[in-house]
């Protein structure tokens, strides 16, 4: 089977289960943004410390589930984000917070690893906004909303943990 199906030539795409929607439908915007996030994380993974690369690898697996949830009409989805997946992010957040000072801003881009993670964080926040828009007229699981909220926090902290010369890139809060 070819990847060229020509079924999207008229601006429609298929959701999981076969229903068709416009390519700019809030559901497509949401899972498309998750796909973009997953790609940026794949890029970042090549530049971060090993411990963070392992965390990113797990997050990427979670994002495939998130994408499947979003690509499925709510009444047909069999995918879900578990409490354990949320706890995975929370455990990372709580352990990382202990080793990072959060009393000042850091200029993004102090090194390539933190820069890619900062881009990933902003894409994550955009994804959360897209899912919030989708939620206005569609059912979205509470666990998915919680996961996305924790994810941007985790990526913020991961970017900070990758800053090599922290003090040189600090913008003091006035």
C-alpha positions in Angstrom: 0.0 0.0 0.0 1.3 3.4 -0.9 1.5 6.3 1.5 -0.2 8.4 -1.3 -3.9 7.7 -0.9 -5.2 10.9 -2.4 -8.0 10.8 0.2 -6.7 14.0 1.9 -6.6 16.0 -1.3 -9.8 17.7 -0.5 -8.7 18.9 3.0 -10.1 16.0 5.0 -8.3 13.4 7.1 -9.4 10.2 8.8 -9.5 9.8 12.6 -8.9 6.4 14.2 -12.0 4.5 13.5 -12.5 5.9 10.1 -14.6 9.1 10.6 -13.4 12.0 8.5 -12.8 15.6 9.6 -11.3 18.7 8.2 -7.5 18.9 8.5 -7.8 22.0 10.7 -10.3 20.4 13.1 -9.4 21.1 16.8 -8.8 17.3 17.2 -6.3 17.3 14.3 -4.6 20.4 15.6 -4.3 18.8 19.0 -2.7 15.5 17.9 -0.7 17.3 15.3 0.9 19.5 18.0 1.6 16.4 20.1 3.3 14.9 17.0 5.4 18.0 16.7 6.3 17.8 20.4 7.4 14.2 20.0 9.6 15.1 17.1 11.3 18.0 19.0 11.8 15.7 22.0 13.4 13.2 19.6 15.8 15.9 18.5 16.5 17.0 22.1 17.2 13.4 23.2 20.3 13.5 21.0 21.9 16.3 23.0 20.8 15.8 26.7 22.4 13.9 29.5 21.8 10.1 29.5 19.4 10.3 32.5 17.3 12.9 30.7 17.4 10.9 27.4 15.9 8.0 29.3 13.1 10.1 30.6 12.5 11.6 27.2 12.3 8.1 25.7 9.6 7.2 28.1 7.7 10.4 27.5 7.8 9.8 23.8 6.1 6.4 24.4 3.4 8.2 26.4 2.9 10.7 23.6 2.0 8.0 21.2 -0.8 7.1 23.6 -1.8 10.8 23.9 -1.9 11.0 20.1 -4.1 7.9 19.8 -6.4 9.3 22.4 -6.8 12.6 20.5 -7.1 10.9 17.1 -10.0 8.8 18.4 -13.5 10.2 18.6 -14.2 10.3 22.4 -16.9 7.6 22.2 -14.5 5.2 20.5 -11.2 5.6 22.3 -9.7 2.6 24.0 -6.5 4.5 24.9 -5.8 6.2 28.2 -3.1 7.9 30.2 -2.7 6.1 33.5 -2.1 7.4 37.0 1.3 5.7 36.8 2.3 7.8 33.8 1.3 11.0 35.6 3.3 9.8 38.6 6.3 9.1 36.4 6.3 12.8 35.5 5.6 13.9 39.1 8.5 11.8 40.4 10.8 13.4 37.9 9.5 16.9 38.8 9.9 16.5 42.5 13.3 14.9 42.4 14.6 17.5 39.9 13.2 20.5 41.9 15.4 19.5 44.8 18.6 20.2 42.8 17.6 23.3 40.9 17.3 26.9 42.0 14.1 28.4 40.8 14.5 32.0 42.2 15.5 33.6 38.9 14.9 33.4 35.2 17.3 31.7 32.8 17.7 33.1 29.3 16.7 30.2 26.9 19.4 28.8 24.8 22.4 28.6 27.2 23.3 25.4 25.4 21.8 23.3 22.6 20.3 20.7 24.9 18.4 23.2 27.0 17.4 25.2 23.9 15.8 22.1 22.3 14.1 21.4 25.6 12.8 24.9 25.9 11.3 24.6 22.4 9.8 21.3 23.4 8.4 23.0 26.5 6.7 25.7 24.5 5.3 23.2 22.0 4.0 21.2 25.0 2.2 24.2 26.3 0.7 24.9 22.9 -0.5 21.3 22.8 -2.1 21.8 26.1 -3.9 24.9 24.7 -5.0 23.0 21.7 -6.4 20.2 23.8 -8.2 22.8 26.0 -9.8 24.2 22.8 -10.8 20.7 21.8 -12.3 20.1 25.2 -14.8 23.0 24.8 -16.9 20.9 22.4 -15.6 17.4 23.0 -15.0 15.0 25.8 -11.3 15.0 26.9 -10.2 12.8 29.8 -9.1 14.5 33.0 -6.0 12.3 33.1 -4.9 13.6 29.7 -5.2 17.2 30.9 -3.3 16.5 34.1 -0.5 14.7 32.1 -0.1 17.6 29.7 0.1 20.1 32.5 2.8 18.0 34.3 4.7 17.5 31.0 5.4 21.2 30.5 6.6 21.5 34.1 8.9 18.5 33.6 10.3 19.9 30.4 10.9 23.2 32.1 12.9 21.6 34.8 14.7 19.3 32.4 15.9 22.3 30.4 17.1 23.9 33.6 19.0 20.8 34.5 20.8 20.9 31.2 22.1 24.4 31.7 25.9 24.1 32.0 26.8 27.6 33.1 23.6 28.4 35.1 25.0 31.6 36.7 26.2 33.1 33.4 22.7 32.8 31.9 20.6 34.1 34.8 18.4 37.1 34.4 17.8 38.4 38.0 14.2 39.2 38.9 14.0 42.9 39.6 
